[in-house]
Amino acid sequence: MSTTPGRKNEKLVAVITGGNSGVGLTAAERLLDLHNGDGIEICLVCRNRNRAEAAKNSLLRSSPNATVDIVLMDTSRISSVIKGARELCLKYKHIDLLYLNAGAILVRRGINWSHMMNEIFDSETPGQKILHMFTTGEGLLLQTDNTTNEGLQQVFATNLFGHYVLVRELESLLGHDSPSQVIWTSSRASIKSSFNISDIQHKKGHDPYGSSKFGIDVMSVALNDRLNTQKVYSHACCPGLVLTNLTNAIFPMWVWYILLPFFLLMRIFVANFNLSPYNGSESLVWLSKQNPKELDPKSRYESNTSFFGKRYVSSRKDFNEDSHRYPDMNM
């Protein structure tokens, strides 16, 4: 049984937002396998109870001796985050792994065909431009955003601010006697040029998704500045291109299946075309096995799959030494 250093005979605790499907659910399954089912407690933090119960039952079928709990939370609603955090504080004395994976919403209203054609036909390096578009999504999609009933931009609230509030509400359960890792699900679509601290919710911009993901990268670094002395270590990871509900929002699934041979071939050049949630979860699980003190807090750790199907993790640093000073957010 895996135990936490400094807390004898106590299981590890992993809390996963968005743990009912995709990369989050796969990470939960792999963590249970890694710790022989009964060496870690998993808490799935989800919006929908029925989906959460289905995910829990799926985990228990493969690991009958596992302890899997559910907490309902919608990270786009701060009142829901606070309520869910209070429930977590009642359930646990310490959280070892806090996966901030929920959300990742991208509401598109179309494909920016003119931009795509310009990049392909008007560029001196069309191959590089095409790779950049498909690995980051920059300029490829026409996005829209909504306002929550609490007056926040939905993408910003779901992907970034709700998780920031969750970390603040759970500080008493993180670190102190034994280390905790906060692991954010970021993306190659993290676009620095889309992020503007004076418009942090991206009300005036055209890429709320890319802005929120760059905000995640920056926030992760800022949390280290504030919480490392408390033995809390924050890192961002990227699951790469994975066929999930998110990709279905971009193209119908049949389009992705048509493109599948192309993506498999492109792994020769771009290893983060992971396609399956299992491959995409590699960086999430890999981070749980590392000594967080030895990791670079300014790097994003990315899941990759080679052309021959071998999974591995690489690190990528997309912003300079001063980038993490952008969002203060009264920390």
Contacts in CASP RR format, 6 or more apart in sequence:
PFRMAT RR
TARGET T0000
AUTHOR 0000-0000-0000
METHOD contacts of the structure
MODEL  1
MSTTPGRKNEKLVAVITGGNSGVGLTAAERLLDLHNGDGIEICLVCRNRN
RAEAAKNSLLRSSPNATVDIVLMDTSRISSVIKGARELCLKYKHIDLLYL
NAGAILVRRGINWSHMMNEIFDSETPGQKILHMFTTGEGLLLQTDNTTNE
GLQQVFATNLFGHYVLVRELESLLGHDSPSQVIWTSSRASIKSSFNISDI
QHKKGHDPYGSSKFGIDVMSVALNDRLNTQKVYSHACCPGLVLTNLTNAI
FPMWVWYILLPFFLLMRIFVANFNLSPYNGSESLVWLSKQNPKELDPKSR
YESNTSFFGKRYVSSRKDFNEDSHRYPDMNM
1 11 0 8 1.000
1 35 0 8 1.000
1 36 0 8 1.000
1 38 0 8 1.000
1 39 0 8 1.000
2 11 0 8 1.000
2 12 0 8 1.000
2 35 0 8 1.000
2 36 0 8 1.000
2 39 0 8 1.000
2 40 0 8 1.000
3 9 0 8 1.000
3 10 0 8 1.000
3 11 0 8 1.000
3 12 0 8 1.000
3 39 0 8 1.000
4 10 0 8 1.000
4 11 0 8 1.000
4 12 0 8 1.000
4 13 0 8 1.000
4 94 0 8 1.000
4 96 0 8 1.000
4 178 0 8 1.000
5 178 0 8 1.000
5 179 0 8 1.000
6 177 0 8 1.000
6 178 0 8 1.000
7 94 0 8 1.000
7 177 0 8 1.000
7 178 0 8 1.000
10 93 0 8 1.000
10 94 0 8 1.000
11 38 0 8 1.000
11 39 0 8 1.000
11 40 0 8 1.000
11 41 0 8 1.000
11 67 0 8 1.000
12 35 0 8 1.000
12 39 0 8 1.000
12 40 0 8 1.000
12 41 0 8 1.000
12 96 0 8 1.000
12 97 0 8 1.000
13 40 0 8 1.000
13 41 0 8 1.000
13 43 0 8 1.000
13 92 0 8 1.000
13 94 0 8 1.000
13 95 0 8 1.000
13 96 0 8 1.000
13 97 0 8 1.000
14 28 0 8 1.000
14 31 0 8 1.000
14 40 0 8 1.000
14 41 0 8 1.000
14 42 0 8 1.000
14 43 0 8 1.000
14 95 0 8 1.000
14 96 0 8 1.000
14 97 0 8 1.000
14 98 0 8 1.000
14 99 0 8 1.000
14 288 0 8 1.000
15 43 0 8 1.000
15 45 0 8 1.000
15 71 0 8 1.000
15 88 0 8 1.000
15 92 0 8 1.000
15 95 0 8 1.000
15 97 0 8 1.000
15 98 0 8 1.000
15 99 0 8 1.000
16 24 0 8 1.000
16 27 0 8 1.000
16 28 0 8 1.000
16 42 0 8 1.000
16 43 0 8 1.000
16 44 0 8 1.000
16 45 0 8 1.000
16 99 0 8 1.000
16 101 0 8 1.000
17 45 0 8 1.000
17 46 0 8 1.000
17 73 0 8 1.000
17 75 0 8 1.000
17 99 0 8 1.000
17 100 0 8 1.000
17 101 0 8 1.000
17 102 0 8 1.000
17 103 0 8 1.000
17 163 0 8 1.000
17 166 0 8 1.000
18 24 0 8 1.000
18 44 0 8 1.000
18 45 0 8 1.000
18 46 0 8 1.000
18 47 0 8 1.000
18 101 0 8 1.000
18 102 0 8 1.000
18 103 0 8 1.000
19 25 0 8 1.000
19 27 0 8 1.000
19 28 0 8 1.000
19 44 0 8 1.000
19 45 0 8 1.000
19 46 0 8 1.000
19 52 0 8 1.000
19 55 0 8 1.000
19 99 0 8 1.000
19 101 0 8 1.000
19 102 0 8 1.000
20 44 0 8 1.000
20 46 0 8 1.000
20 48 0 8 1.000
20 51 0 8 1.000
20 52 0 8 1.000
20 54 0 8 1.000
20 55 0 8 1.000
21 51 0 8 1.000
21 55 0 8 1.000
21 244 0 8 1.000
21 245 0 8 1.000
22 242 0 8 1.000
22 244 0 8 1.000
22 245 0 8 1.000
22 277 0 8 1.000
23 101 0 8 1.000
23 185 0 8 1.000
23 239 0 8 1.000
23 242 0 8 1.000
23 244 0 8 1.000
23 277 0 8 1.000
23 280 0 8 1.000
23 281 0 8 1.000
23 284 0 8 1.000
24 99 0 8 1.000
24 101 0 8 1.000
24 277 0 8 1.000
24 281 0 8 1.000
24 284 0 8 1.000
25 44 0 8 1.000
25 55 0 8 1.000
25 58 0 8 1.000
25 59 0 8 1.000
25 277 0 8 1.000
26 277 0 8 1.000
26 278 0 8 1.000
26 280 0 8 1.000
26 281 0 8 1.000
27 99 0 8 1.000
27 101 0 8 1.000
27 281 0 8 1.000
27 284 0 8 1.000
27 285 0 8 1.000
28 42 0 8 1.000
28 44 0 8 1.000
28 55 0 8 1.000
28 59 0 8 1.000
28 68 0 8 1.000
29 58 0 8 1.000
29 59 0 8 1.000
29 62 0 8 1.000
29 63 0 8 1.000
30 278 0 8 1.000
30 281 0 8 1.000
30 285 0 8 1.000
31 40 0 8 1.000
31 42 0 8 1.000
31 97 0 8 1.000
31 285 0 8 1.000
31 288 0 8 1.000
32 40 0 8 1.000
32 42 0 8 1.000
32 59 0 8 1.000
32 62 0 8 1.000
32 63 0 8 1.000
32 66 0 8 1.000
33 62 0 8 1.000
33 63 0 8 1.000
34 40 0 8 1.000
34 285 0 8 1.000
34 288 0 8 1.000
34 289 0 8 1.000
37 63 0 8 1.000
37 65 0 8 1.000
37 66 0 8 1.000
38 63 0 8 1.000
38 65 0 8 1.000
38 66 0 8 1.000
38 67 0 8 1.000
40 66 0 8 1.000
41 67 0 8 1.000
41 68 0 8 1.000
41 69 0 8 1.000
41 92 0 8 1.000
42 59 0 8 1.000
42 66 0 8 1.000
42 67 0 8 1.000
42 68 0 8 1.000
42 69 0 8 1.000
43 68 0 8 1.000
43 69 0 8 1.000
43 70 0 8 1.000
43 71 0 8 1.000
43 88 0 8 1.000
43 91 0 8 1.000
43 92 0 8 1.000
44 52 0 8 1.000
44 55 0 8 1.000
44 56 0 8 1.000
44 68 0 8 1.000
44 69 0 8 1.000
44 70 0 8 1.000
44 71 0 8 1.000
45 70 0 8 1.000
45 71 0 8 1.000
45 72 0 8 1.000
45 73 0 8 1.000
45 84 0 8 1.000
45 88 0 8 1.000
45 102 0 8 1.000
46 52 0 8 1.000
46 55 0 8 1.000
46 70 0 8 1.000
46 71 0 8 1.000
46 72 0 8 1.000
46 73 0 8 1.000
46 102 0 8 1.000
47 72 0 8 1.000
47 73 0 8 1.000
47 74 0 8 1.000
47 102 0 8 1.000
49 70 0 8 1.000
49 72 0 8 1.000
52 70 0 8 1.000
52 72 0 8 1.000
53 70 0 8 1.000
56 68 0 8 1.000
56 70 0 8 1.000
59 66 0 8 1.000
59 68 0 8 1.000
60 66 0 8 1.000
60 68 0 8 1.000
69 91 0 8 1.000
71 84 0 8 1.000
71 87 0 8 1.000
71 88 0 8 1.000
71 91 0 8 1.000
72 80 0 8 1.000
72 84 0 8 1.000
73 80 0 8 1.000
73 81 0 8 1.000
73 83 0 8 1.000
73 84 0 8 1.000
73 85 0 8 1.000
73 102 0 8 1.000
73 166 0 8 1.000
74 80 0 8 1.000
74 81 0 8 1.000
75 81 0 8 1.000
75 102 0 8 1.000
75 103 0 8 1.000
75 157 0 8 1.000
75 158 0 8 1.000
75 159 0 8 1.000
75 162 0 8 1.000
75 163 0 8 1.000
75 166 0 8 1.000
76 103 0 8 1.000
76 148 0 8 1.000
76 152 0 8 1.000
76 154 0 8 1.000
76 157 0 8 1.000
76 158 0 8 1.000
76 162 0 8 1.000
77 148 0 8 1.000
77 149 0 8 1.000
77 150 0 8 1.000
77 157 0 8 1.000
78 150 0 8 1.000
78 152 0 8 1.000
78 157 0 8 1.000
78 161 0 8 1.000
78 162 0 8 1.000
78 165 0 8 1.000
79 150 0 8 1.000
81 162 0 8 1.000
81 165 0 8 1.000
81 166 0 8 1.000
81 169 0 8 1.000
82 165 0 8 1.000
82 169 0 8 1.000
85 165 0 8 1.000
85 166 0 8 1.000
85 169 0 8 1.000
85 170 0 8 1.000
86 169 0 8 1.000
88 95 0 8 1.000
88 170 0 8 1.000
88 173 0 8 1.000
89 169 0 8 1.000
89 170 0 8 1.000
89 172 0 8 1.000
89 173 0 8 1.000
92 173 0 8 1.000
93 173 0 8 1.000
94 173 0 8 1.000
94 174 0 8 1.000
94 175 0 8 1.000
94 176 0 8 1.000
94 177 0 8 1.000
94 178 0 8 1.000
94 180 0 8 1.000
95 170 0 8 1.000
95 173 0 8 1.000
95 174 0 8 1.000
95 180 0 8 1.000
96 178 0 8 1.000
96 179 0 8 1.000
96 180 0 8 1.000
96 181 0 8 1.000
97 180 0 8 1.000
97 181 0 8 1.000
97 183 0 8 1.000
97 288 0 8 1.000
98 166 0 8 1.000
98 167 0 8 1.000
98 170 0 8 1.000
98 174 0 8 1.000
98 180 0 8 1.000
98 181 0 8 1.000
98 182 0 8 1.000
98 183 0 8 1.000
99 183 0 8 1.000
99 185 0 8 1.000
99 284 0 8 1.000
100 163 0 8 1.000
100 166 0 8 1.000
100 167 0 8 1.000
100 182 0 8 1.000
100 183 0 8 1.000
100 184 0 8 1.000
100 185 0 8 1.000
100 216 0 8 1.000
101 183 0 8 1.000
101 185 0 8 1.000
101 284 0 8 1.000
102 158 0 8 1.000
102 163 0 8 1.000
103 158 0 8 1.000
103 159 0 8 1.000
104 158 0 8 1.000
104 159 0 8 1.000
104 185 0 8 1.000
104 187 0 8 1.000
104 246 0 8 1.000
105 154 0 8 1.000
105 155 0 8 1.000
105 158 0 8 1.000
105 159 0 8 1.000
105 209 0 8 1.000
105 246 0 8 1.000
105 249 0 8 1.000
106 141 0 8 1.000
106 143 0 8 1.000
106 155 0 8 1.000
106 209 0 8 1.000
106 246 0 8 1.000
106 249 0 8 1.000
106 250 0 8 1.000
107 143 0 8 1.000
107 144 0 8 1.000
107 145 0 8 1.000
107 146 0 8 1.000
107 154 0 8 1.000
107 155 0 8 1.000
107 249 0 8 1.000
108 141 0 8 1.000
108 142 0 8 1.000
108 143 0 8 1.000
108 144 0 8 1.000
108 249 0 8 1.000
108 250 0 8 1.000
109 142 0 8 1.000
109 143 0 8 1.000
109 144 0 8 1.000
110 141 0 8 1.000
110 142 0 8 1.000
111 140 0 8 1.000
111 141 0 8 1.000
111 142 0 8 1.000
112 139 0 8 1.000
112 140 0 8 1.000
112 141 0 8 1.000
112 142 0 8 1.000
115 139 0 8 1.000
115 140 0 8 1.000
116 133 0 8 1.000
116 140 0 8 1.000
119 126 0 8 1.000
119 129 0 8 1.000
119 130 0 8 1.000
119 133 0 8 1.000
120 126 0 8 1.000
120 129 0 8 1.000
120 130 0 8 1.000
123 129 0 8 1.000
131 266 0 8 1.000
131 269 0 8 1.000
131 270 0 8 1.000
132 138 0 8 1.000
133 139 0 8 1.000
133 140 0 8 1.000
134 140 0 8 1.000
134 241 0 8 1.000
134 266 0 8 1.000
134 270 0 8 1.000
135 188 0 8 1.000
135 241 0 8 1.000
135 270 0 8 1.000
135 272 0 8 1.000
135 273 0 8 1.000
136 188 0 8 1.000
136 189 0 8 1.000
136 190 0 8 1.000
136 191 0 8 1.000
137 188 0 8 1.000
137 189 0 8 1.000
138 189 0 8 1.000
138 191 0 8 1.000
138 207 0 8 1.000
139 207 0 8 1.000
141 250 0 8 1.000
142 206 0 8 1.000
143 206 0 8 1.000
143 207 0 8 1.000
143 208 0 8 1.000
143 209 0 8 1.000
145 153 0 8 1.000
145 154 0 8 1.000
145 155 0 8 1.000
145 202 0 8 1.000
145 203 0 8 1.000
145 208 0 8 1.000
146 153 0 8 1.000
146 154 0 8 1.000
147 153 0 8 1.000
147 154 0 8 1.000
148 154 0 8 1.000
148 157 0 8 1.000
150 157 0 8 1.000
152 161 0 8 1.000
152 201 0 8 1.000
153 201 0 8 1.000
153 202 0 8 1.000
153 203 0 8 1.000
153 208 0 8 1.000
155 202 0 8 1.000
155 208 0 8 1.000
155 209 0 8 1.000
155 211 0 8 1.000
155 212 0 8 1.000
156 200 0 8 1.000
156 201 0 8 1.000
156 202 0 8 1.000
156 208 0 8 1.000
156 211 0 8 1.000
156 212 0 8 1.000
158 212 0 8 1.000
159 209 0 8 1.000
159 212 0 8 1.000
159 213 0 8 1.000
159 216 0 8 1.000
160 212 0 8 1.000
160 215 0 8 1.000
160 216 0 8 1.000
160 219 0 8 1.000
163 184 0 8 1.000
163 216 0 8 1.000
164 219 0 8 1.000
164 329 0 8 1.000
167 174 0 8 1.000
167 182 0 8 1.000
167 223 0 8 1.000
171 227 0 8 1.000
171 230 0 8 1.000
171 232 0 8 1.000
173 180 0 8 1.000
174 180 0 8 1.000
174 182 0 8 1.000
174 227 0 8 1.000
174 230 0 8 1.000
174 232 0 8 1.000
175 230 0 8 1.000
175 231 0 8 1.000
175 232 0 8 1.000
176 230 0 8 1.000
176 231 0 8 1.000
177 231 0 8 1.000
178 231 0 8 1.000
179 231 0 8 1.000
179 232 0 8 1.000
179 233 0 8 1.000
179 292 0 8 1.000
179 293 0 8 1.000
180 231 0 8 1.000
180 232 0 8 1.000
180 233 0 8 1.000
181 232 0 8 1.000
181 233 0 8 1.000
181 234 0 8 1.000
181 235 0 8 1.000
181 287 0 8 1.000
181 288 0 8 1.000
181 292 0 8 1.000
182 220 0 8 1.000
182 223 0 8 1.000
182 232 0 8 1.000
182 233 0 8 1.000
182 234 0 8 1.000
182 235 0 8 1.000
183 234 0 8 1.000
183 235 0 8 1.000
183 236 0 8 1.000
183 237 0 8 1.000
183 284 0 8 1.000
183 287 0 8 1.000
183 288 0 8 1.000
184 216 0 8 1.000
184 217 0 8 1.000
184 219 0 8 1.000
184 220 0 8 1.000
184 234 0 8 1.000
184 235 0 8 1.000
184 236 0 8 1.000
184 237 0 8 1.000
185 216 0 8 1.000
185 236 0 8 1.000
185 237 0 8 1.000
185 238 0 8 1.000
185 239 0 8 1.000
185 284 0 8 1.000
186 213 0 8 1.000
186 216 0 8 1.000
186 217 0 8 1.000
186 220 0 8 1.000
186 236 0 8 1.000
186 237 0 8 1.000
186 238 0 8 1.000
186 300 0 8 1.000
187 209 0 8 1.000
187 210 0 8 1.000
187 213 0 8 1.000
187 238 0 8 1.000
187 239 0 8 1.000
187 240 0 8 1.000
188 238 0 8 1.000
188 240 0 8 1.000
188 272 0 8 1.000
188 302 0 8 1.000
189 209 0 8 1.000
189 210 0 8 1.000
189 213 0 8 1.000
190 210 0 8 1.000
190 213 0 8 1.000
190 214 0 8 1.000
190 215 0 8 1.000
190 216 0 8 1.000
190 217 0 8 1.000
190 238 0 8 1.000
190 300 0 8 1.000
190 318 0 8 1.000
191 207 0 8 1.000
191 210 0 8 1.000
191 211 0 8 1.000
191 213 0 8 1.000
191 214 0 8 1.000
192 214 0 8 1.000
192 318 0 8 1.000
192 319 0 8 1.000
192 323 0 8 1.000
194 202 0 8 1.000
194 205 0 8 1.000
194 206 0 8 1.000
194 207 0 8 1.000
194 210 0 8 1.000
194 211 0 8 1.000
194 214 0 8 1.000
195 202 0 8 1.000
195 210 0 8 1.000
195 211 0 8 1.000
195 214 0 8 1.000
195 215 0 8 1.000
195 218 0 8 1.000
195 326 0 8 1.000
196 202 0 8 1.000
196 205 0 8 1.000
196 211 0 8 1.000
197 326 0 8 1.000
197 327 0 8 1.000
199 205 0 8 1.000
200 327 0 8 1.000
200 329 0 8 1.000
202 208 0 8 1.000
202 211 0 8 1.000
202 212 0 8 1.000
205 211 0 8 1.000
214 319 0 8 1.000
215 327 0 8 1.000
216 236 0 8 1.000
217 236 0 8 1.000
217 300 0 8 1.000
217 318 0 8 1.000
217 319 0 8 1.000
218 319 0 8 1.000
218 323 0 8 1.000
218 324 0 8 1.000
218 326 0 8 1.000
218 327 0 8 1.000
219 327 0 8 1.000
219 329 0 8 1.000
220 234 0 8 1.000
220 235 0 8 1.000
220 236 0 8 1.000
220 297 0 8 1.000
221 234 0 8 1.000
221 297 0 8 1.000
221 298 0 8 1.000
221 323 0 8 1.000
221 324 0 8 1.000
222 324 0 8 1.000
222 327 0 8 1.000
222 328 0 8 1.000
222 329 0 8 1.000
222 331 0 8 1.000
223 232 0 8 1.000
223 234 0 8 1.000
223 331 0 8 1.000
224 233 0 8 1.000
224 234 0 8 1.000
224 297 0 8 1.000
225 324 0 8 1.000
226 331 0 8 1.000
227 233 0 8 1.000
227 234 0 8 1.000
233 292 0 8 1.000
233 293 0 8 1.000
233 295 0 8 1.000
233 297 0 8 1.000
234 297 0 8 1.000
235 287 0 8 1.000
235 292 0 8 1.000
235 295 0 8 1.000
235 297 0 8 1.000
235 299 0 8 1.000
235 301 0 8 1.000
236 300 0 8 1.000
236 301 0 8 1.000
237 283 0 8 1.000
237 284 0 8 1.000
237 287 0 8 1.000
237 300 0 8 1.000
237 301 0 8 1.000
237 302 0 8 1.000
237 303 0 8 1.000
238 272 0 8 1.000
238 283 0 8 1.000
238 300 0 8 1.000
238 301 0 8 1.000
238 302 0 8 1.000
238 303 0 8 1.000
238 316 0 8 1.000
239 274 0 8 1.000
239 277 0 8 1.000
239 280 0 8 1.000
239 281 0 8 1.000
239 282 0 8 1.000
239 283 0 8 1.000
239 284 0 8 1.000
239 303 0 8 1.000
240 272 0 8 1.000
240 273 0 8 1.000
240 274 0 8 1.000
240 280 0 8 1.000
240 302 0 8 1.000
240 303 0 8 1.000
241 247 0 8 1.000
241 263 0 8 1.000
241 272 0 8 1.000
241 273 0 8 1.000
241 274 0 8 1.000
241 275 0 8 1.000
242 274 0 8 1.000
242 275 0 8 1.000
242 276 0 8 1.000
242 277 0 8 1.000
242 279 0 8 1.000
242 280 0 8 1.000
243 253 0 8 1.000
243 256 0 8 1.000
243 275 0 8 1.000
243 276 0 8 1.000
244 277 0 8 1.000
247 256 0 8 1.000
251 259 0 8 1.000
260 275 0 8 1.000
263 273 0 8 1.000
263 275 0 8 1.000
264 273 0 8 1.000
264 275 0 8 1.000
264 307 0 8 1.000
266 273 0 8 1.000
267 273 0 8 1.000
267 305 0 8 1.000
267 306 0 8 1.000
267 307 0 8 1.000
267 309 0 8 1.000
268 307 0 8 1.000
271 304 0 8 1.000
271 305 0 8 1.000
271 306 0 8 1.000
271 312 0 8 1.000
271 314 0 8 1.000
272 302 0 8 1.000
272 303 0 8 1.000
272 304 0 8 1.000
272 305 0 8 1.000
273 305 0 8 1.000
274 280 0 8 1.000
274 282 0 8 1.000
274 303 0 8 1.000
274 304 0 8 1.000
274 305 0 8 1.000
275 305 0 8 1.000
279 303 0 8 1.000
279 305 0 8 1.000
279 309 0 8 1.000
279 311 0 8 1.000
280 303 0 8 1.000
280 305 0 8 1.000
281 303 0 8 1.000
282 303 0 8 1.000
282 304 0 8 1.000
282 305 0 8 1.000
282 311 0 8 1.000
282 312 0 8 1.000
282 313 0 8 1.000
283 301 0 8 1.000
283 302 0 8 1.000
283 303 0 8 1.000
283 313 0 8 1.000
284 303 0 8 1.000
286 301 0 8 1.000
286 313 0 8 1.000
287 295 0 8 1.000
287 301 0 8 1.000
295 301 0 8 1.000
296 315 0 8 1.000
296 317 0 8 1.000
298 317 0 8 1.000
298 319 0 8 1.000
298 321 0 8 1.000
298 324 0 8 1.000
299 315 0 8 1.000
299 316 0 8 1.000
299 317 0 8 1.000
300 315 0 8 1.000
300 316 0 8 1.000
300 317 0 8 1.000
300 318 0 8 1.000
301 313 0 8 1.000
301 314 0 8 1.000
301 315 0 8 1.000
301 316 0 8 1.000
302 313 0 8 1.000
302 314 0 8 1.000
302 315 0 8 1.000
302 316 0 8 1.000
303 311 0 8 1.000
303 313 0 8 1.000
304 311 0 8 1.000
304 312 0 8 1.000
304 313 0 8 1.000
304 314 0 8 1.000
305 311 0 8 1.000
305 312 0 8 1.000
306 312 0 8 1.000
END
